[in-house]
Amino acid sequence: MKPCYCGSNLNYQECCQPIHNDVTLAKKPEQLMRARYSAHLTKNVDFVVATYHPSCNAEQDRQAIADSVNSDWARLEVINSEDGLHENEGYVSFRAFLRENGMEYCLAERSRFLFENGQWFYVDGEIDDTIPPKQLTAESSKVGRNDPCPCGSGKKHKKCCG
């Protein structure tokens, strides 16, 4: 069994994979957000495009979305999930980390989701750009045996991917 890419304590086959196969299985905005992150790690551009709200016209931005999907994503931290102003709106605050050119960058966002036509859609988000990138070094990218596994399983590295 493979730990889910989204950092939940579930296996991919029990967590995000079913939502990748049927987006209507995401019953809460956080589930869709986690599945969208996992889609980045599984290179599932079609899923990411299809889960943008229709008003976003994501198909027009498919190449930029593909570029994002093909980035070197490292991990996801879900900070908070909250209800919106009505039952068909929700918010998820998260941090997603990616590596590029020896640096680690953090995408911190409070994302807005809408429920329409039987499924949740990503609409937009408020970006927090106050988290500076940090230099990756051999030491900072080394994972100790007792450190949390970077795959996001919640297990110790030695008991998971180590």
C-alpha positions as CSV (number, residue, x, y, z in Angstrom):
1,M,0.0,0.0,0.0
2,K,1.3,3.4,-0.9
3,P,0.8,6.4,1.5
4,C,-1.3,9.1,0.0
5,Y,0.6,12.1,-1.5
6,C,-1.6,14.6,0.3
7,G,-0.2,13.8,3.7
8,S,-3.2,12.2,5.2
9,N,-2.7,9.0,7.3
10,L,-4.5,7.0,4.6
11,N,-3.2,5.0,1.7
12,Y,-3.5,6.6,-1.7
13,Q,-6.0,3.9,-2.8
14,E,-8.3,4.8,0.1
15,C,-7.8,8.6,0.0
16,C,-7.2,10.6,-3.2
17,Q,-7.3,7.9,-5.9
18,P,-11.0,7.3,-5.6
19,I,-11.6,11.0,-6.0
20,H,-9.2,11.1,-9.0
21,N,-11.5,8.5,-10.6
22,D,-14.8,10.2,-9.5
23,V,-14.6,13.8,-8.3
24,T,-18.1,13.6,-6.8
25,L,-16.6,11.5,-4.0
26,A,-15.0,14.6,-2.6
27,K,-17.7,15.5,0.0
28,K,-15.8,18.5,1.5
29,P,-13.5,21.2,0.1
30,E,-10.5,19.8,2.0
31,Q,-10.9,16.4,0.2
32,L,-10.9,18.1,-3.2
33,M,-7.9,20.3,-2.2
34,R,-5.9,17.2,-1.1
35,A,-6.9,15.4,-4.3
36,R,-5.7,18.3,-6.4
37,Y,-2.4,18.3,-4.6
38,S,-2.1,14.5,-5.1
39,A,-2.9,15.1,-8.8
40,H,0.2,17.3,-9.0
41,L,2.3,14.4,-7.7
42,T,0.7,11.9,-10.0
43,K,1.0,14.3,-13.0
44,N,-2.8,14.2,-13.5
45,V,-3.2,17.5,-15.4
46,D,-6.7,16.6,-16.6
47,F,-8.0,16.3,-13.0
48,V,-6.5,19.6,-12.0
49,V,-8.1,21.4,-15.0
50,A,-11.4,19.6,-14.5
51,T,-11.7,20.7,-10.9
52,Y,-11.3,24.4,-11.5
53,H,-14.7,26.2,-11.4
54,P,-16.1,26.7,-14.9
55,S,-15.8,30.5,-14.5
56,C,-12.0,30.1,-14.3
57,N,-11.7,28.9,-17.9
58,A,-8.9,26.6,-16.9
59,E,-8.7,24.9,-20.3
60,Q,-7.2,28.1,-21.6
61,D,-4.5,27.9,-19.0
62,R,-3.8,24.2,-19.5
63,Q,-0.1,24.7,-20.3
64,A,0.5,26.8,-17.2
65,I,-1.3,24.3,-15.1
66,A,0.8,21.5,-16.7
67,D,3.9,23.4,-15.8
68,S,2.7,23.7,-12.2
69,V,1.8,20.0,-12.1
70,N,5.3,19.1,-13.4
71,S,7.1,21.1,-10.7
72,D,9.0,19.2,-7.9
73,W,6.3,19.3,-5.2
74,A,7.7,18.2,-1.8
75,R,4.8,18.1,0.8
76,L,1.5,19.5,1.8
77,E,0.4,21.0,5.1
78,V,-3.3,21.6,5.7
79,I,-3.7,24.5,8.1
80,N,-7.4,24.9,8.4
81,S,-10.8,24.1,6.8
82,E,-13.8,26.3,7.3
83,D,-17.3,26.8,6.1
84,G,-18.1,29.7,3.8
85,L,-21.0,32.1,3.9
86,H,-23.4,29.4,2.7
87,E,-23.5,25.6,2.6
88,N,-22.1,25.5,-1.0
89,E,-18.9,27.5,-0.2
90,G,-15.9,26.4,1.8
91,Y,-12.3,27.5,2.4
92,V,-9.1,25.5,3.0
93,S,-5.8,27.1,4.2
94,F,-2.7,25.2,3.3
95,R,1.0,25.3,2.5
96,A,2.4,23.4,-0.4
97,F,6.2,23.2,-0.7
98,L,8.2,22.8,-3.9
99,R,11.8,22.6,-4.8
100,E,13.5,24.4,-7.6
101,N,17.1,25.3,-8.4
102,G,18.3,24.4,-4.9
103,M,15.6,26.4,-3.1
104,E,12.4,25.3,-1.3
105,Y,9.4,27.6,-2.0
106,C,6.2,27.7,-0.1
107,L,2.8,28.3,-1.7
108,A,0.6,29.4,1.2
109,E,-3.0,30.0,0.2
110,R,-6.5,30.3,1.6
111,S,-8.5,28.6,-1.2
112,R,-12.2,29.1,-1.9
113,F,-14.3,26.2,-3.2
114,L,-17.9,26.1,-4.5
115,F,-20.2,23.1,-4.7
116,E,-22.2,23.1,-7.9
117,N,-23.8,20.4,-10.1
118,G,-22.9,17.6,-7.5
119,Q,-19.2,18.4,-7.1
120,W,-16.8,20.8,-5.4
121,F,-14.7,23.2,-7.6
122,Y,-11.7,25.3,-6.8
123,V,-12.5,28.9,-7.5
124,D,-9.7,31.2,-6.3
125,G,-7.5,31.9,-3.3
126,E,-5.7,34.5,-1.3
127,I,-2.0,34.0,-1.4
128,D,0.3,34.6,1.5
129,D,3.6,35.6,0.0
130,T,5.3,36.4,3.3
131,I,7.1,33.1,3.6
132,P,10.6,33.5,2.1
133,P,12.2,30.6,0.1
134,K,15.0,28.8,1.8
135,Q,18.2,27.3,0.5
136,L,18.2,23.5,0.3
137,T,21.4,22.0,1.4
138,A,22.5,18.3,1.5
139,E,21.9,18.4,5.3
140,S,18.5,20.1,5.1
141,S,17.3,17.7,2.4
142,K,18.6,14.6,4.3
143,V,15.9,12.7,6.1
144,G,16.8,11.1,9.4
145,R,15.4,7.6,10.3
146,N,13.2,9.0,13.0
147,D,12.1,12.1,11.1
148,P,8.6,12.2,9.6
149,C,8.5,10.6,6.2
150,P,8.6,13.3,3.4
151,C,5.9,11.4,1.5
152,G,3.5,12.8,4.0
153,S,2.3,9.5,5.4
154,G,2.6,10.6,9.0
155,K,4.9,7.7,9.8
156,K,8.6,7.7,10.7
157,H,10.8,7.6,7.6
158,K,12.4,4.3,8.7
159,K,8.9,2.7,8.9
160,C,7.7,4.1,5.6
161,C,9.9,5.0,2.6
162,G,13.3,4.7,4.4
